[in-house]
Each structure stands twice: as structure tokens, then as C-alpha cells.
């Protein structure tokens, strides 16, 4: 079976002849990345390790070839993810943090003059935004999506996430016992906030959002009673920049996907018990 691309045959032949003549290894025999021919004719990236043998005075060479196409795809996806995170961090630094500081300062002044519950909630929300900005900037500098993990009470995080977004007349229903998980608490809360916000935006102001455990405590589901997500677009909704509304940013579910992946979890979308959207996160 032919594995060397025709365009590289002369190069491989010359390298082998040079080694036989001089004994000098100009490549790493324990693992060198080279293109090889797939059985259907196209080139694929491979990692090749070589060994030299002698038998009855004859010189032989053997090699182990491993197709690393999926590894390269994964590396490319991670680099794209890192680039998007850096881009988002730049936006946070230059376009959000400055007006956020101004808004927080004036709200503090207003709160000192009138200690109303509404202003307290505004301050809490602004503080939450500032913490998110700090977390994302720190993670971006490290090239990471998820920071240090800890034991997180799921129910407590659900309540905090729900209270930090505009829920209008929507209702949250939570199972009694959801237990704890090991996660980056801030990013997990951000994940929940984005899923809740998505549910309210698409299911309507009076939506009911239900959260519960998957069978055998293997994960968490979040579902609403809205119109649901059409099956043909389910594979697209986590794509960066994808949105079904004219004023949508396409960031929300993309961020959810990144946080899920950063924890080593999986997420899937299906139809809920009331016909709405159902997101299932598997630990």
C-alpha cells in the first residue's frame, strides 16, 4: 500500500539515502509529523516513529504510523476558542468596564440618598457584572475557560443565577435535592444565567422554567414551556454568533458550550415535557 504522497517521494528517498550513507539522523525517529496518503487518496497528518533493524547482514526500517487528523482538529478548535475568548476579553476591557464603573458609582450615590430595594438589586447586578469581567480577563490571560474548582451547591447557584437576570413574570421550579458538584462556581453561575435568559427570551415573559436531576444524578436538565427549538437548527445553536433573533448577539449559548466543555461535561438540546426547549448537561 502506498502511503508516501507522490510529491514527497523524492524528499523521502533522499533523506533515507543520506542516513544510509552517513548514519546521521536529521529527524526525530521517536515521532515526526508528516503527511501520508489515506486509502481513499487524500492526504492526512500523521505521526510516524521509526526503527532500524539488521537481519542476515541486511538493513531494514520499520515505522508506526498514527493518523492525527482528529487531534489536529481538536487543537484548531481550542485555538479558535482561545482567540474568541481573547477577543471577548478585549471587548470587556475597553467597551464595558469603563461605563460599568460609571454606572456603579452613580448608583452608589443614589443608594446613599435613597436606600430602596430596587437600587440594592441594581448594585448587586453591577457587582456581578464586574466580577464576571474580572474572572474572564484572568482566565483569558491564562488561556483557560474555567478557573479553580470547588464544591458547589447546585440549588444555591440556581437561585443566585435566577435572581441576577431579568425574569419578568417567569417562574422557576427546582427539584428539592440537587446535591453538589465540583465546578468553577462563577462560570457555572454564568452558564445558568445564560440558559435562564435564553429560556425567558424565547419562551416568553410568563414562562415556567424547570430544573431537575438527570437519572442516577448524572447531570442536570433545564427546560421551559415555550415553543422549543426546531430539530434542524439544534446543531447550530451553540455556534459563536448564531442567533434566531434580529437583536440577538449569538454569545449566550456559545458561552454555555465553552463553559460546559471547559469542565469536561457534555450538553445536548432536546424537547421538554411541555414541548419547550430542554438542555441536558451531563457531568
Backbone torsions as a table, in degrees:
resi	resn	phi	psi	omega
1	UNK	NA	132.7	-178.2
2	UNK	-84.3	123.9	-179.1
3	UNK	-119.5	-16.0	179.8
4	UNK	-88.7	123.1	176.9
5	UNK	-57.9	142.1	-176.1
6	UNK	-55.9	-37.0	-177.4
7	UNK	-67.1	-15.4	-177.3
8	UNK	-111.6	0.7	-176.2
9	UNK	-59.6	-43.4	-178.6
10	UNK	-64.8	-38.7	179.7
11	UNK	-65.2	-46.2	178.7
12	UNK	-61.6	-43.3	-179.1
13	UNK	-62.5	-42.0	180.0
14	UNK	-66.9	-39.6	179.6
15	UNK	-64.4	-41.6	179.7
16	UNK	-66.0	-43.9	180.0
17	UNK	-62.8	-38.6	179.4
18	UNK	-63.9	-41.1	-179.5
19	UNK	-66.8	-44.5	-179.7
20	UNK	-59.7	-37.3	-177.3
21	UNK	-77.4	-36.8	-172.5
22	UNK	-111.5	-24.5	-176.0
23	UNK	78.2	5.8	-178.7
24	UNK	-92.0	127.9	178.4
25	UNK	-91.5	115.7	-179.8
26	UNK	-96.7	2.0	179.0
27	UNK	-134.3	166.4	177.6
28	UNK	-84.1	108.3	-176.6
29	UNK	-71.1	-17.6	-178.8
30	UNK	-81.8	-9.5	178.5
31	UNK	167.3	103.9	177.7
32	UNK	-125.7	137.3	-179.0
33	UNK	-88.6	122.6	-179.5
34	UNK	-140.8	150.1	174.7
35	UNK	-75.4	144.9	178.1
36	UNK	-137.3	162.4	-179.8
37	UNK	-86.1	126.4	172.0
38	UNK	-74.0	160.2	-178.4
39	UNK	-61.9	-23.2	178.7
40	UNK	-92.3	4.5	170.8
41	UNK	106.9	-17.2	-179.4
42	UNK	-89.6	159.0	-178.8
43	UNK	-84.6	143.9	176.8
44	UNK	-132.8	149.7	175.3
45	UNK	-74.2	135.9	-179.8
46	UNK	-134.2	157.5	172.9
47	UNK	-111.6	121.7	-173.4
48	UNK	-117.8	130.6	172.0
49	UNK	-114.3	139.8	-173.6
50	UNK	-119.4	151.2	174.7
51	UNK	-140.2	149.0	-179.8
52	UNK	-111.2	139.0	-178.8
53	UNK	-135.3	157.8	174.8
54	UNK	-132.0	134.2	-179.6
55	UNK	-145.0	121.9	-179.6
56	UNK	53.5	40.1	177.4
57	UNK	79.8	-1.2	180.0
58	UNK	-98.2	145.6	-179.3
59	UNK	-98.9	127.8	-178.6
60	UNK	-127.0	154.6	176.4
61	UNK	-130.1	134.8	175.6
62	UNK	-124.0	155.9	-179.9
63	UNK	-144.1	148.4	173.2
64	UNK	-110.5	124.5	-175.3
65	UNK	-114.0	127.8	179.4
66	UNK	-123.3	125.0	177.7
67	UNK	-71.5	121.4	-177.6
68	UNK	-114.0	27.5	179.7
69	UNK	-58.0	-49.2	-178.2
70	UNK	-64.8	-36.3	177.8
71	UNK	-63.1	-42.5	179.7
72	UNK	-67.5	-38.3	177.1
73	UNK	-61.9	-43.4	-179.9
74	UNK	-63.3	-43.5	178.3
75	UNK	-62.2	-39.2	178.7
76	UNK	-65.7	-40.5	178.5
77	UNK	-64.0	-41.6	179.7
78	UNK	-65.5	-38.0	178.6
79	UNK	-67.1	-40.7	176.9
80	UNK	-61.4	-41.6	179.6
81	UNK	-63.2	-42.8	179.2
82	UNK	-64.8	-41.0	179.0
83	UNK	-62.3	-41.8	179.2
84	UNK	-65.6	-38.8	179.4
85	UNK	-64.8	-41.1	177.8
86	UNK	-64.8	-39.8	178.4
87	UNK	-63.7	-43.0	179.5
88	UNK	-65.9	-36.5	178.6
89	UNK	-64.2	-37.2	177.8
90	UNK	-63.9	-40.9	178.4
91	UNK	-62.6	-43.5	179.9
92	UNK	-61.2	-42.9	-176.3
93	UNK	-67.2	-47.3	-170.6
94	UNK	-92.6	-33.6	-170.3
95	UNK	-107.6	-12.2	-175.2
96	UNK	-117.6	-44.1	-170.7
97	UNK	-65.0	-39.9	-178.9
98	UNK	-64.1	-53.1	177.3
99	UNK	-64.5	-27.8	177.3
100	UNK	-64.3	-42.7	179.2
101	UNK	-62.9	-40.5	178.8
102	UNK	-63.9	-45.6	-179.3
103	UNK	-61.9	-40.9	-179.4
104	UNK	-66.3	-41.8	-179.0
105	UNK	-62.4	-47.5	179.9
106	UNK	-68.1	-33.8	178.2
107	UNK	-67.8	-37.3	176.6
108	UNK	-61.9	-41.7	178.6
109	UNK	-62.9	-44.8	179.6
110	UNK	-63.6	-36.4	-178.3
111	UNK	-70.0	-34.4	177.1
112	UNK	-65.3	-30.9	-179.5
113	UNK	-85.7	-27.0	-179.1
114	UNK	-149.8	99.8	-175.2
115	UNK	-81.4	75.2	179.8
116	UNK	-95.6	151.9	178.0
117	UNK	-59.5	-33.5	-179.1
118	UNK	-63.4	-43.0	179.6
119	UNK	-69.4	-33.2	175.9
120	UNK	-62.1	-39.7	179.6
121	UNK	-69.1	-38.1	177.1
122	UNK	-61.6	-45.8	179.0
123	UNK	-60.8	-41.4	179.5
124	UNK	-63.3	-41.1	179.6
125	UNK	-66.8	-42.2	178.6
126	UNK	-64.7	-38.3	177.7
127	UNK	-65.3	-38.8	177.9
128	UNK	-62.9	-42.6	178.3
129	UNK	-61.8	-44.2	-179.0
130	UNK	-62.8	-39.8	177.8
131	UNK	-64.7	-40.4	178.1
132	UNK	-62.6	-44.0	178.8
133	UNK	-58.8	-45.8	-179.8
134	UNK	-62.1	-44.4	-179.6
135	UNK	-61.7	-47.1	-176.3
136	UNK	-67.6	-38.8	177.6
137	UNK	-63.7	-42.1	179.6
138	UNK	-64.6	-43.4	179.9
139	UNK	-67.0	-37.5	179.3
140	UNK	-61.2	-41.3	179.8
141	UNK	-64.1	-31.4	179.0
142	UNK	-86.0	-8.4	-176.2
143	UNK	72.9	28.3	-177.2
144	UNK	-120.0	160.7	176.3
145	UNK	-103.6	-30.2	-177.6
146	UNK	-123.0	136.9	179.4
147	UNK	-95.1	-148.8	-178.5
148	UNK	-65.8	140.5	-178.6
149	UNK	-102.4	159.0	179.5
150	UNK	-152.8	173.8	176.2
151	UNK	-75.8	121.4	-173.7
152	UNK	-118.6	128.2	174.7
153	UNK	-77.6	114.4	-173.4
154	UNK	-63.4	-45.9	-177.6
155	UNK	-61.4	-42.0	179.4
156	UNK	-63.2	-41.4	-180.0
157	UNK	-67.4	-36.4	177.8
158	UNK	-61.4	-46.6	-178.7
159	UNK	-64.0	-42.2	179.8
160	UNK	-64.8	-39.7	-179.9
161	UNK	-67.2	-42.8	-179.3
162	UNK	-63.5	-40.2	-177.2
163	UNK	-73.9	-15.8	-176.3
164	UNK	-92.9	-2.3	178.3
165	UNK	-118.1	166.1	177.5
166	UNK	-82.6	107.2	-175.1
167	UNK	-100.0	-4.4	-179.1
168	UNK	53.5	-124.8	179.4
169	UNK	-100.9	13.7	-178.2
170	UNK	-67.8	156.2	-177.8
171	UNK	-121.5	138.6	176.3
172	UNK	-106.8	127.3	175.6
173	UNK	-116.6	125.6	-175.3
174	UNK	-126.6	135.5	174.6
175	UNK	-61.9	151.4	-175.3
176	UNK	-62.8	-48.2	-172.4
177	UNK	-116.0	105.9	179.1
178	UNK	-112.8	-12.3	175.1
179	UNK	75.4	-157.7	-178.6
180	UNK	-128.2	158.6	174.8
181	UNK	-136.5	165.1	173.6
182	UNK	-96.5	118.1	-174.6
183	UNK	-159.3	165.0	167.1
184	UNK	-76.2	107.7	-170.5
185	UNK	-58.5	-44.5	-177.9
186	UNK	-63.8	-43.7	-178.9
187	UNK	-72.1	-34.1	176.7
188	UNK	-64.0	-41.7	177.7
189	UNK	-64.5	-38.5	177.4
190	UNK	-62.5	-40.5	176.8
191	UNK	-58.0	-48.2	-179.0
192	UNK	-64.6	-41.1	179.4
193	UNK	-58.7	-42.7	-179.2
194	UNK	-68.2	-38.0	177.5
195	UNK	-69.4	-40.1	177.1
196	UNK	-64.6	-45.7	-179.4
197	UNK	-61.4	-40.5	178.7
198	UNK	-63.0	-40.6	-179.5
199	UNK	-65.0	-45.9	-178.3
200	UNK	-66.1	-40.0	-178.4
201	UNK	-65.7	-36.9	-174.0
202	UNK	-99.5	-24.8	-179.5
203	UNK	-93.0	-15.8	177.0
204	UNK	107.5	163.0	-175.3
205	UNK	-60.4	-30.5	-178.4
206	UNK	-100.6	24.0	-176.3
207	UNK	-65.7	154.1	170.5
208	UNK	-110.3	123.2	-179.9
209	UNK	-109.9	125.8	-176.5
210	UNK	-115.7	135.9	179.7
211	UNK	-125.7	134.6	179.1
212	UNK	-156.5	176.6	-179.2
213	UNK	-87.6	146.3	171.7
214	UNK	-77.2	162.7	-179.5
215	UNK	-52.5	140.2	178.4
216	UNK	61.3	25.1	177.8
217	UNK	55.1	36.8	-179.3
218	UNK	-84.3	-5.1	-178.6
219	UNK	171.0	-158.2	-172.3
220	UNK	-136.1	143.2	171.9
221	UNK	-120.5	147.1	175.5
222	UNK	-131.1	118.7	-178.2
223	UNK	-134.3	156.5	178.4
224	UNK	-126.5	175.3	-178.7
225	UNK	-108.7	29.5	179.6
226	UNK	-85.1	-158.9	-176.2
227	UNK	-75.6	-10.6	179.8
228	UNK	83.3	-177.5	-179.6
229	UNK	-118.4	122.7	-178.3
230	UNK	-59.1	137.3	-175.8
231	UNK	-56.6	-38.9	-177.6
232	UNK	-61.9	-23.9	-177.4
233	UNK	-104.4	2.3	-177.0
234	UNK	-62.7	-30.6	179.8
235	UNK	-78.2	-9.6	-176.2
236	UNK	-102.4	-20.4	-167.7
237	UNK	-66.4	-20.7	179.5
238	UNK	-91.3	0.1	-179.5
239	UNK	-71.9	136.1	180.0
240	UNK	-58.9	124.5	177.9
241	UNK	90.6	-5.5	-178.7
242	UNK	-82.3	131.6	178.7
243	UNK	-148.7	146.5	178.5
244	UNK	-96.8	0.0	179.5
245	UNK	-120.2	152.1	-176.3
246	UNK	-65.0	-33.0	-177.5
247	UNK	-99.7	9.7	179.4
248	UNK	-79.5	148.5	-179.7
249	UNK	-89.3	-24.3	-176.4
250	UNK	78.3	11.2	179.5
251	UNK	-87.7	-39.5	-167.4
252	UNK	-51.3	-61.3	-176.5
253	UNK	-72.7	-25.5	174.2
254	UNK	-64.7	-40.9	177.0
255	UNK	-64.6	-42.0	177.1
256	UNK	-55.9	-48.4	-178.6
257	UNK	-61.0	-41.4	180.0
258	UNK	-64.3	-42.2	-178.9
259	UNK	-67.3	-41.7	177.4
260	UNK	-59.6	-49.5	-178.9
261	UNK	-64.2	-38.3	179.8
262	UNK	-62.5	-29.0	177.3
263	UNK	-86.0	-8.1	-176.7
264	UNK	83.0	18.8	178.8
265	UNK	-95.4	-179.8	175.3
266	UNK	-128.2	151.2	176.7
267	UNK	-134.4	141.1	178.1
268	UNK	-139.0	152.6	177.9
269	UNK	-117.8	137.5	-179.4
270	UNK	-147.1	-162.6	-179.3
271	UNK	-99.9	131.7	180.0
272	UNK	-77.6	174.8	-177.1
273	UNK	-64.3	-24.7	179.4
274	UNK	-103.1	11.3	179.1
275	UNK	90.5	-2.4	-179.8
276	UNK	-85.5	-167.4	179.1
277	UNK	-80.4	140.5	178.1
278	UNK	-132.6	121.0	177.0
279	UNK	-105.5	128.9	179.8
280	UNK	-116.6	120.2	179.3
281	UNK	-107.2	121.2	-179.1
282	UNK	-106.0	126.4	-177.9
283	UNK	-70.7	NA	NA
